Amino acid sequence: MQTPRVSIITVNYNQAEVTYALLDSIRLQDYPNVQTIVVDNASKENPLPELALRYPEVLALRSEENLGFAGGNNLALPHATGQYLFFVNNDAEITPGCLQTLVDCFEQHPDAGLISPLLLYHPEKSGREDLIQYAGMTPVSTITGRNETIGEKQTDAGQYAQPVQTAYAHGAAMMMPAPVLEAVGPMFDNFFLYYEELDWGERVRRAGYTIWVEPRARVYHKESLTVGKMGGLKTYFLNRNRVLFMRRNHGGPRHLLFLAYWYLVVTPKNVLQYLIRGDTENLRAFLLSLWWHINPNADNRYEAVRNKAMLATTPIVNPKPASVAHK
């Protein structure tokens, strides 16, 4: 029986050397049937010529606009030929045997719609090789709109050894069978940044599939352990999309409970904190995120970034010639 093909999809944005490290780790896989697709999300310097020279086996696509997380991944979909699609952040590195272990997990659990590996912080960020970032997620609370990552910052001592069902896959590394993608559709790119994979997980479960974490497959992720300064763009989309996620996935009385919590607790708390700190950038971004839900057609600089990206994603629906380097 032929080994199922796995299409690995990653998005690069101004991090060519980081992406090359991921591609090096893919080359170390002993899985015999792999397609690798790199989408460049409008980096300042076009990496496609260098990438084609260094990795001739890679299909490289370039968008002239930053499409965001979902849009960048979605741009690759018309080109993916795998029976399984593995979406992985460009700042990750895949350990040997990871692909085969994930494919085996799907074969053992035919109702699985998404599977993530165990994610560990990369040693260059944590100084060690055994610090867990993700071993699953809890469901999002219908009141607060928040959830927790299981295992985060725990030492890997073998406590997560077998595949288990979880509420959500992790966007840094998640595999989906092509028939499931056809059934549920791609990630909703209206989010642009944040909450895309959580929304996708909700849709996967509503379609009757399960979501798993397979700890025997491992990926190192170079995400920093420390939270950097919240800029306006991040503040805007985190808050805009938290409300949007709840609106899309928790309607009726549950949504009313969330809105009461949001406007009576979260909003005054955040506004007061920004005022005390004199943080006008994030205060403005937060208020604009609230206003978007009242008037989604209102113009602001954050929506301008997303709208520009949305216009550039039309090739996903009706593919047009794209900037492509090698196949």
C-alpha positions as CSV (number, residue, x, y, z in Angstrom):
1,M,0.0,0.0,0.0
2,Q,1.4,3.4,-1.0
3,T,2.3,5.7,1.9
4,P,-0.2,8.6,2.2
5,R,1.2,11.9,1.0
6,V,1.6,14.7,3.5
7,S,1.6,18.3,2.3
8,I,3.5,20.5,4.8
9,I,2.4,24.1,4.7
10,T,4.2,27.0,6.4
11,V,4.1,30.8,6.1
12,N,7.2,33.0,6.1
13,Y,7.2,36.7,7.0
14,N,10.6,38.4,7.2
15,Q,12.2,35.3,8.8
16,A,13.9,33.5,6.0
17,E,16.7,32.0,8.1
18,V,14.1,30.7,10.6
19,T,12.1,29.1,7.8
20,Y,15.3,27.5,6.5
21,A,15.8,25.8,9.9
22,L,12.3,24.4,9.6
23,L,13.0,23.1,6.1
24,D,16.2,21.5,7.3
25,S,14.2,19.6,10.0
26,I,11.8,18.5,7.3
27,R,14.7,17.0,5.3
28,L,15.6,14.9,8.4
29,Q,12.2,13.2,8.3
30,D,12.3,9.6,7.1
31,Y,8.7,9.9,5.9
32,P,8.8,8.9,2.2
33,N,6.0,11.0,0.6
34,V,6.1,14.7,1.5
35,Q,5.2,17.8,-0.4
36,T,6.5,21.1,1.2
37,I,4.9,24.4,0.5
38,V,6.2,27.8,1.7
39,V,4.0,30.9,1.4
40,D,5.9,34.1,1.7
41,N,3.6,36.7,3.3
42,A,4.9,39.8,1.5
43,S,8.3,39.9,3.3
44,K,10.3,43.1,2.7
45,E,12.9,41.1,0.8
46,N,11.6,38.4,-1.5
47,P,13.2,35.1,-0.3
48,L,11.9,32.9,-3.2
49,P,15.1,33.0,-5.4
50,E,17.4,32.0,-2.5
51,L,14.8,29.4,-1.2
52,A,14.6,27.8,-4.6
53,L,18.4,27.4,-4.8
54,R,18.7,26.0,-1.3
55,Y,15.6,23.9,-1.3
56,P,14.7,22.9,-4.8
57,E,12.2,20.3,-3.6
58,V,10.0,23.0,-2.0
59,L,7.1,24.7,-3.7
60,A,7.4,28.4,-2.9
61,L,4.5,30.9,-3.3
62,R,4.6,34.6,-2.7
63,S,1.8,37.0,-1.8
64,E,2.4,40.7,-2.4
65,E,0.2,41.5,0.6
66,N,0.4,40.2,4.2
67,L,-2.5,37.8,4.3
68,G,-2.3,37.1,8.0
69,F,-2.1,33.6,9.5
70,A,-5.2,32.0,8.0
71,G,-4.9,33.8,4.7
72,G,-1.3,32.8,4.2
73,N,-2.1,29.1,4.9
74,N,-5.2,29.2,2.8
75,L,-3.2,30.5,-0.2
76,A,-1.4,27.2,-0.3
77,L,-4.5,25.0,-0.4
78,P,-5.1,24.9,-4.1
79,H,-1.5,23.7,-4.6
80,A,-1.6,21.0,-1.8
81,T,-1.8,17.4,-3.2
82,G,-1.5,15.5,0.1
83,Q,-4.0,13.2,1.7
84,Y,-3.0,14.9,4.9
85,L,-2.1,18.6,5.4
86,F,0.3,19.6,8.1
87,F,0.1,23.3,9.0
88,V,3.3,24.3,10.9
89,N,4.7,27.6,12.0
90,N,7.9,28.6,10.3
91,D,9.5,29.1,13.7
92,A,9.1,25.4,14.5
93,E,11.3,22.4,14.0
94,I,10.0,18.9,13.5
95,T,11.6,16.0,15.3
96,P,12.4,12.8,13.5
97,G,9.4,10.4,13.1
98,C,6.9,13.2,13.7
99,L,5.0,12.9,10.4
100,Q,4.7,9.1,10.5
101,T,3.5,9.2,14.1
102,L,0.7,11.7,13.3
103,V,-0.4,9.7,10.2
104,D,-0.5,6.6,12.3
105,C,-2.7,8.3,14.9
106,F,-5.2,9.2,12.2
107,E,-5.3,5.6,11.0
108,Q,-5.9,4.5,14.6
109,H,-8.6,7.1,15.1
110,P,-10.5,7.4,11.8
111,D,-13.0,10.0,13.3
112,A,-10.1,12.4,14.0
113,G,-10.4,15.8,12.2
114,L,-7.3,17.5,13.6
115,I,-4.3,16.2,15.5
116,S,-1.4,18.3,17.0
117,P,1.9,17.0,18.2
118,L,3.3,17.7,21.7
119,L,4.9,21.2,21.4
120,L,8.0,22.0,23.4
121,Y,9.7,25.4,23.7
122,H,12.8,25.4,21.5
123,P,16.1,25.1,23.5
124,E,17.3,28.4,22.1
125,K,14.4,30.1,23.8
126,S,14.1,28.1,27.0
127,G,17.7,26.9,27.5
128,R,16.5,23.3,27.9
129,E,14.9,20.6,25.8
130,D,12.1,19.4,28.0
131,L,9.9,22.4,28.6
132,I,6.4,21.9,27.3
133,Q,4.4,24.6,25.5
134,Y,1.3,22.5,24.6
135,A,-0.1,19.1,25.5
136,G,-3.8,20.0,24.7
137,M,-6.3,22.7,25.5
138,T,-9.4,23.1,27.6
139,P,-12.7,24.2,26.1
140,V,-13.3,28.0,25.9
141,S,-15.4,29.2,28.7
142,T,-18.8,30.4,27.6
143,I,-18.7,33.2,30.1
144,T,-15.2,34.6,29.9
145,G,-14.2,33.5,26.4
146,R,-10.9,32.2,27.7
147,N,-9.4,28.7,27.9
148,E,-6.1,27.2,29.2
149,T,-3.3,25.3,27.5
150,I,-2.6,22.0,29.1
151,G,1.0,21.3,30.2
152,E,2.3,24.8,29.5
153,K,5.7,25.4,31.1
154,Q,5.7,21.9,32.7
155,T,8.8,19.8,32.6
156,D,8.4,16.9,30.2
157,A,8.7,13.9,32.4
158,G,6.6,11.5,30.4
159,Q,3.3,12.6,31.9
160,Y,1.9,13.0,28.4
161,A,2.7,9.8,26.7
162,Q,-0.4,8.6,24.8
163,P,-2.8,10.3,22.4
164,V,-5.9,11.9,24.0
165,Q,-8.8,13.9,22.8
166,T,-8.5,17.7,23.4
167,A,-10.6,20.7,22.8
168,Y,-8.4,22.4,20.3
169,A,-5.4,21.8,18.1
170,H,-2.5,24.3,18.3
171,G,-2.0,26.6,15.3
172,A,1.8,26.1,15.5
173,A,1.5,22.5,14.3
174,M,-1.7,20.7,13.3
175,M,-2.5,18.0,10.8
176,M,-5.8,17.6,9.0
177,P,-7.0,14.9,6.4
178,A,-7.8,16.4,3.1
179,P,-11.4,15.0,3.2
180,V,-12.0,16.8,6.5
181,L,-10.8,20.1,5.0
182,E,-13.2,19.6,2.1
183,A,-16.0,19.0,4.6
184,V,-15.4,21.9,7.0
185,G,-13.7,24.4,4.7
186,P,-10.5,26.4,5.3
187,M,-9.7,28.6,8.3
188,F,-12.0,31.7,8.5
189,D,-9.7,34.5,7.4
190,N,-11.8,37.3,8.7
191,F,-10.0,36.8,12.0
192,F,-6.7,37.8,10.3
193,L,-4.7,37.2,13.5
194,Y,-5.6,35.1,16.6
195,Y,-8.5,32.7,17.3
196,E,-8.4,31.1,13.8
197,E,-7.5,27.6,15.0
198,L,-9.9,27.7,17.9
199,D,-12.8,28.7,15.5
200,W,-11.6,25.9,13.1
201,G,-11.7,23.4,16.0
202,E,-15.3,24.3,16.8
203,R,-16.2,23.7,13.2
204,V,-14.4,20.4,13.1
205,R,-16.3,19.2,16.1
206,R,-19.7,20.4,14.8
207,A,-19.0,18.4,11.7
208,G,-18.7,15.3,13.8
209,Y,-15.0,14.9,14.0
210,T,-12.7,14.7,17.1
211,I,-9.5,16.6,17.9
212,W,-6.5,14.9,19.4
213,V,-3.0,15.6,20.7
214,E,-0.4,12.9,19.9
215,P,2.5,13.4,22.4
216,R,4.7,10.8,20.7
217,A,5.0,13.2,17.8
218,R,7.1,16.3,18.9
219,V,7.8,19.7,17.5
220,Y,10.0,22.4,19.0
221,H,8.6,25.9,18.8
222,K,10.7,29.0,19.0
223,E,8.0,31.1,20.5
224,S,9.3,33.2,23.3
225,L,8.5,32.3,26.9
226,T,8.1,36.0,27.8
227,V,5.2,38.1,26.6
228,G,6.4,41.1,24.6
229,K,4.9,44.5,24.7
230,M,1.3,44.6,23.4
231,G,1.2,46.8,20.3
232,G,-2.0,48.3,19.0
233,L,-2.4,45.7,16.2
234,K,-2.2,42.8,18.7
235,T,-4.5,44.4,21.2
236,Y,-7.0,45.2,18.5
237,F,-7.3,41.7,17.0
238,L,-7.0,39.8,20.2
239,N,-10.0,41.7,21.6
240,R,-12.0,42.0,18.3
241,N,-11.6,38.3,17.7
242,R,-12.3,37.1,21.2
243,V,-15.8,38.6,20.8
244,L,-16.1,37.5,17.2
245,F,-15.2,33.9,18.2
246,M,-17.8,33.9,20.9
247,R,-20.4,35.3,18.6
248,R,-19.7,32.7,15.9
249,N,-19.6,29.7,18.3
250,H,-21.6,30.4,21.4
251,G,-24.9,32.0,20.5
252,G,-28.2,32.5,22.3
253,P,-28.3,32.9,26.1
254,R,-24.6,31.8,26.4
255,H,-23.6,34.7,24.3
256,L,-25.6,37.1,26.4
257,L,-23.8,35.9,29.5
258,F,-20.4,36.5,27.7
259,L,-21.4,40.0,26.6
260,A,-22.4,40.9,30.2
261,Y,-19.0,39.7,31.4
262,W,-17.3,41.5,28.5
263,Y,-18.9,44.9,28.9
264,L,-19.3,44.9,32.7
265,V,-16.0,43.4,33.8
266,V,-13.4,43.2,31.0
267,T,-14.1,46.6,29.3
268,P,-13.9,48.8,32.4
269,K,-10.9,46.9,33.7
270,N,-8.9,47.3,30.5
271,V,-9.9,50.9,30.0
272,L,-8.8,51.8,33.6
273,Q,-5.5,50.0,33.2
274,Y,-4.7,51.8,30.0
275,L,-5.6,55.1,31.5
276,I,-3.5,54.5,34.6
277,R,-0.5,53.6,32.4
278,G,-1.1,56.4,30.0
279,D,-1.1,53.8,27.2
280,T,-3.1,55.7,24.5
281,E,-2.1,53.4,21.7
282,N,-3.6,50.3,23.3
283,L,-6.6,52.2,24.7
284,R,-7.5,53.4,21.2
285,A,-7.0,49.9,19.8
286,F,-9.2,48.3,22.4
287,L,-12.0,50.9,21.9
288,L,-11.8,50.5,18.2
289,S,-12.1,46.7,18.6
290,L,-15.4,47.3,20.6
291,W,-16.6,49.7,17.9
292,W,-16.0,47.2,15.1
293,H,-18.8,44.9,16.6
294,I,-21.2,47.8,16.5
295,N,-20.2,49.1,13.1
296,P,-18.1,46.5,11.2
297,N,-17.9,48.8,8.2
298,A,-16.1,51.6,10.1
299,D,-12.7,52.4,8.9
300,N,-9.6,52.2,11.1
301,R,-6.0,51.5,10.4
302,Y,-6.1,47.9,11.7
303,E,-9.1,47.0,9.5
304,A,-7.3,48.6,6.6
305,V,-4.5,46.1,7.0
306,R,-6.9,43.2,7.1
307,N,-9.1,44.5,4.2
308,K,-6.0,44.9,2.0
309,A,-5.1,41.3,2.8
310,M,-8.6,40.0,2.1
311,L,-8.5,41.6,-1.4
312,A,-5.3,39.7,-2.0
313,T,-6.8,36.3,-1.1
314,T,-9.1,36.2,-4.2
315,P,-6.8,33.6,-5.9
316,I,-7.9,31.1,-3.2
317,V,-11.4,31.1,-4.7
318,N,-10.4,31.5,-8.3
319,P,-6.8,30.7,-8.7
320,K,-4.8,33.2,-10.7
321,P,-1.1,33.0,-11.7
322,A,0.9,33.4,-8.5
323,S,4.5,34.1,-7.9
324,V,5.9,30.6,-7.7
325,A,9.4,29.2,-7.4
326,H,10.0,25.5,-8.3
327,K,7.9,22.5,-7.6
